[in-house]
Amino acid sequence: MTTRTPNPSGCQHCGIDQREHMRQWKPPAGWHQWTQPTQDQIKARMRARRANRKEQ
């Protein structure tokens, strides 16, 4: 089974790409606009995506 990881540059709160985001609701952020992810989030998402590729 493949685990879906957010795009590394997706929203800080929900992982949706900036072009598709508009306004989203997600706890605990509630209604929010796209927010740039932190460098730590980007790094963690890239590592998770790499780990998922190795499992396949």
C-alpha positions in Angstrom: 0.0 0.0 0.0 1.3 3.4 -1.0 1.2 6.2 1.6 0.4 9.6 0.1 2.8 12.3 1.3 2.2 16.0 0.7 4.1 17.9 -2.0 7.2 19.2 -0.3 6.3 22.8 -1.2 2.6 22.3 -0.3 0.8 24.4 2.3 2.2 24.4 5.8 -1.1 23.4 7.2 -2.6 20.9 4.8 0.0 20.1 2.1 -2.1 21.2 -0.9 -0.2 22.9 -3.7 -0.4 26.7 -3.9 -2.1 26.8 -7.3 -4.9 24.5 -6.2 -5.3 25.8 -2.7 -7.5 28.9 -2.6 -9.1 28.8 0.9 -9.2 25.5 2.9 -10.4 24.4 6.3 -8.3 22.1 8.4 -8.0 21.8 12.2 -6.4 23.4 14.1 -5.7 26.1 11.5 -9.3 26.5 10.5 -10.0 28.5 7.4 -6.6 29.5 6.0 -4.8 30.6 2.8 -1.8 28.9 1.4 1.1 29.3 3.8 4.7 28.5 2.8 6.0 25.4 4.6 9.0 25.6 6.9 12.3 24.3 5.8 12.0 21.5 8.3 8.6 20.5 6.8 10.0 20.5 3.3 12.9 18.3 4.4 10.6 15.9 6.3 8.2 15.6 3.3 11.1 14.9 0.9 12.4 12.2 3.2 9.0 10.7 3.6 8.5 10.7 -0.2 11.9 9.0 -0.7 11.1 6.4 1.9 7.8 5.6 0.2 9.6 5.1 -3.1 11.9 2.6 -1.5 9.0 0.5 -0.2 7.6 0.0 -3.7 
